[in-house]
Amino acid sequence: MSAKSFDIVAYQKQDHEAVCRLLVESFKAKFQSLVTLEEQDIQKLLMQVWVQNPYSSSMKQFVAKENEDVVGVLSLKWKAPPLHFLKQIPFL
């Protein structure tokens, strides 16, 4: 038995539609309990509100890909350091 191979890569703009489709597929019951929309409409709505900032200092998203297909998503968030702390770092 061989283990499947996945690549974990930084989220890119071209992954947006596949990530939203995966989220709707994964959480369909939750979304449909909140809004009375079809899956395609939920995906369109999610694509409009799921905005990623590649320059965020407190969040980073990754996708898991198998044969270039998005099969998972990982979102890491952390508390951004206070601005006064950043000013103390000489190379920033």
Secondary structure per residue as TSV (DSSP state, phi and psi in degrees):
chain	resnum	aa	ss	phi	psi
A	1	M	-	360.0	126.7
A	2	S	-	-106.3	145.1
A	3	A	-	-78.1	145.9
A	4	K	-	-72.4	149.0
A	5	S	-	-107.3	127.5
A	6	F	-	-122.6	147.9
A	7	D	E	-107.0	129.7
A	8	I	E	-102.1	116.5
A	9	V	E	-131.4	159.3
A	10	A	E	-63.0	140.4
A	11	Y	-	-59.2	134.5
A	12	Q	-	-124.9	159.2
A	13	K	G	-53.1	-38.4
A	14	Q	G	-70.1	-10.6
A	15	D	G	-85.9	-10.1
A	16	H	H	-53.1	-52.3
A	17	E	H	-63.7	-44.2
A	18	A	H	-65.2	-38.1
A	19	V	H	-65.2	-44.9
A	20	C	H	-64.5	-39.6
A	21	R	H	-62.5	-43.0
A	22	L	H	-64.3	-41.7
A	23	L	H	-63.9	-42.1
A	24	V	H	-64.7	-43.0
A	25	E	H	-62.2	-41.8
A	26	S	H	-74.0	-35.3
A	27	F	T	-118.2	28.7
A	28	K	H	-53.5	-48.2
A	29	A	H	-62.1	-40.1
A	30	K	H	-64.4	-47.6
A	31	F	H	-61.9	-44.6
A	32	Q	H	-70.5	-20.9
A	33	S	H	-77.2	-19.7
A	34	L	H	-95.4	-34.8
A	35	V	-	-135.9	147.2
A	36	T	-	-96.9	74.1
A	37	L	-	-129.3	155.0
A	38	E	-	-73.3	161.4
A	39	E	H	-53.4	-44.8
A	40	Q	H	-62.8	-37.7
A	41	D	H	-71.7	-35.9
A	42	I	H	-64.1	-41.9
A	43	Q	H	-62.6	-43.6
A	44	K	H	-61.1	-43.5
A	45	L	H	-63.4	-45.7
A	46	L	H	-62.3	-37.8
A	47	M	H	-64.1	-28.3
A	48	Q	H	-79.9	-31.8
A	49	V	H	-100.1	-17.6
A	50	W	-	-84.8	83.2
A	51	V	-	-101.4	127.1
A	52	Q	-	-106.7	134.4
A	53	N	-	-106.3	106.6
A	54	P	T	-66.6	-12.1
A	55	Y	T	-104.3	12.1
A	56	S	-	-61.9	139.0
A	57	S	S	-95.6	2.6
A	58	S	S	-133.8	13.8
A	59	M	E	-157.5	145.0
A	60	K	E	-145.6	136.5
A	61	Q	E	-114.2	145.9
A	62	F	E	-131.0	157.2
A	63	V	E	-124.1	148.6
A	64	A	E	-98.8	128.9
A	65	K	E	-122.4	140.0
A	66	E	E	-124.9	115.4
A	67	N	T	54.6	43.8
A	68	E	T	70.8	0.7
A	69	D	E	-94.8	134.7
A	70	V	E	-71.9	120.8
A	71	V	E	-121.4	-1.1
A	72	G	E	-167.1	161.5
A	73	V	E	-140.4	143.0
A	74	L	E	-132.8	127.3
A	75	S	E	-120.2	120.6
A	76	L	E	-107.0	129.5
A	77	K	E	-128.3	145.6
A	78	W	-	-146.0	161.7
A	79	K	-	-74.9	124.0
A	80	A	-	-67.4	141.2
A	81	P	-	-66.7	149.4
A	82	P	-	-62.5	149.7
A	83	L	H	-57.7	-39.2
A	84	H	H	-63.0	-30.3
A	85	F	H	-68.1	-43.3
A	86	L	H	-63.9	-33.7
A	87	K	H	-66.7	-20.9
A	88	Q	T	-80.5	-15.2
A	89	I	S	-84.4	117.3
A	90	P	T	-64.3	-27.5
A	91	F	T	-93.1	2.3
A	92	L	-	-94.0	360.0
